[in-house]
Amino acid sequence: MRIILAILSTAIIHGSEFTIKGGEVTYYGYHLLHDWKGTSNQIGGDFTFEPSLENFDGVISIPVKSFDSGNSNRDSNMLIYCRGIKYPNISFRPKEIIKGDNLVTINGMLEFAGNVQDLTTSANIKAISDSSFTAEGKFDILLSKFDVERPSLLFTKIEDRISIEYTIIAEKKDE
């Protein structure tokens, strides 16, 4: 934990820039008859810690078409329902980071299916080295808040709630 605080403190004091080097994002969908998940490893983005700790600027982005649920029909339908052709990326723009005892709370804006909503997530930060770390966390969204029509199976719509889990690997950019 001390290494994490040192990385964050150094980044905050100097306004350090980081880039996403890898990770995984998994969504979980729910239906009366079965649940499923889809996973993407195509995470990209850059961000900066500002010295004031009030700003955590940048963007984390994932192509909608990169999610794989193991069912190509479901994945094709997801592209249609989530308007993935018109809005090909899901993006999160962090704006504020709040250090807690064991977790970091991140406030920002999630852009999905052409709509933007406020999002707060808590992340567990672990140091990989002096210049890189992982962030792991989870949050839920409601499809209705993003104006996403819920598909039906046997005349029953999927649940409005989608759960998301993420692991993001970030590395400090060379100066």
N, C-alpha and C positions, 0 to 999 in steps of 0.2 A: 504494500500500500504506500510506503514511503517513496518508492521509485515513481509510482503513478503521480503522487502529489508533486514530486520534483519535476516530472515531465510537464504536467499541467501548469505548475507555477512558472517554470522557465518559459513555456509557450505563452503564457498570459503576460508576463513581464515584457517579453520581447516581441509580441505580436507574431509568433511563429506561424509558418504556413505548413500544412499537411496535405498529403494526397492519399486517396483510397488505393490500397494495393491489392485488396481482395476481400473475401468474406462470403457470406451466404445470407439470403433473405428467404424465409419460408412463410407462405400464407396458409391458413387453415380455414376451410369452408365447412359449413354444417347443413345437413338436411335430415329430415325425419328418417330416411332409409339408410343413409350412410354419410360418413364424413370423409374428407379428402384433404390433400395438401399439394401445393405446388412450390417449387424451389427455383431460385435463380442464383447463379454465382457471378453474374455480370454486373457488378457494382462499380460505379466510378464516381469521381468527384474530387474536389479540392475544398479546403476550408482554412480559416485563419482564426486563431484566438486573439482577441483584441486585449490590450493592456488593462482596460477597465473591468474586464470579466463580464460586462453587460452585453457585449457583442461577441457572437460566435458566428462569423459570416462564412458563406460558401454554399455549396450544393452537393447533395448526394443523389445520384440518379441511377435508375434501373430501367432497361427496356422492358415494356410490357410483354413483348413476344418472347423474352428470355425465360419466362417461368415455365417449368415442366412439371406437370402433375402425373405423368406416366400414362395419360390418356389423351391422344392427339385431338379427339373430338371435343373433349372438355376444354383443352387449351385453345382450340379454334373458336369455340363459343365464348371463352373469356375475352379474346381479342375483340369480338363483336360487341358483347355487352359492356365492356370497359372502354369502348371507342378507341381501341389501341392503334388503329390505322391513322385516325385523325390526331390522336394524342399519344405518340409512341413511347413516351417515358413517364415513369412515376418519379417525382422529385421531392426531396425534403430539403428545405432551406432553414437550417438552424439559425436562431437569432439570439438566444441567451442560454448560458450554461450556469448552473447553480451547483456548487460542490456540496455534497452531504458527507456523512460519516463513511458510508461504504458505497454509495451510489452517486451518480451525477444526474441531475435532472436537466433535460434539454427541452426548451420551448422553441417551436418553429412553425413553419407552414408546410403542409403536405399538399402537393398538387397531384391529382389523380383523375383520370377520365375528363379532363378539361375543367375541373373545379378545384378550388383551393380552400383548405380548412386549417384552422389552428390545430396543432398537435403538441402534446406533452408526452415525453417518454422518459423513463429512467433507465440508465445504462450502468452496467458494472464494467469498470475500466481496469484492464490488466496490462502491465508493462511486458513487452516482448524484449526490448532493449532500451538503451538510453534515448533512442530517437524513434521508437515505434511502440504502438500499443493496440490492443483490441478493445472494442466496445461491444458488449452483449446486452440485449434488452428485448422487450416485447411491448406491444400495445394492441389495442383493438380499434377498428374503424367500423362505421355503419355505412353500408353501401348507399342508403337513402340520402345521407348527407352529401354525397358526391353525385347525386342524381343518376345512379346506376340502377337500371332495371334488374330485378332479381329473376334469374331463369327458374323455370319450373321443371320438376320431374314428377310424373304421375299426378298432375294437377296441384302439386304442392310446391310452393316457392322455397328456394334455399333461405336460410336465416339471413337476416339483415347484417348481423355481426360477422366480421372477418377478423381473425386473430393473426397477428404478424409477429414473428420472432426474427431477430437479426444478430449476426456477428459481423463486425466490420473491422478490417485490419488497416490501420493508418500508419503512415511513415512520414517523418519530417522531411520536407524538401531541402535539397542542398542550397545553401545560401551563396 
